[in-house]
Amino acid sequence: MEVGWWVLIFQMVNFVVMGIIGFYVHLGNKDRATNQRVDDLKGELDDKTDDHAVRIARLEQDARRAPTHADLGKLYGKLSETAGKLEHVAGEFHVMRNLLSLIHQHLMRGKE
């Protein structure tokens, strides 16, 4: 074979090897970028998780101060008692209105 063929074969092998190396470098860069993106997302998730932990702790503190069923039962009892007293007062006002109406009628008849 002539030297020209050997040069052509060498250039073809060199081209294929460079293509393989280029593809390998491309995959390496792609993996590095993907890993960087995953690390960034992991950092953001850690920040959000820390924020959630603080919020949950705050909610738990608020829940400790919330009224219990016993407290709500007492409040319901007092509300019922107040409603009963208000009905009683309303009844007394109704009686007073009727009484004032009778007095008014008596006074109006007396002037005639």
Secondary structure, DSSP 8 states (H G I E B T S, - for coil): --HHHHHHHHHHHHHHHHHHHHHHHHHHHHHHHHHHHHHHHHHHHHHHHHHHHHHHHHHHHHHHHS--HHHHHHHHHHHHHHHHHHHHHHHHHHHHHHHHHHHHHHHHHHT-
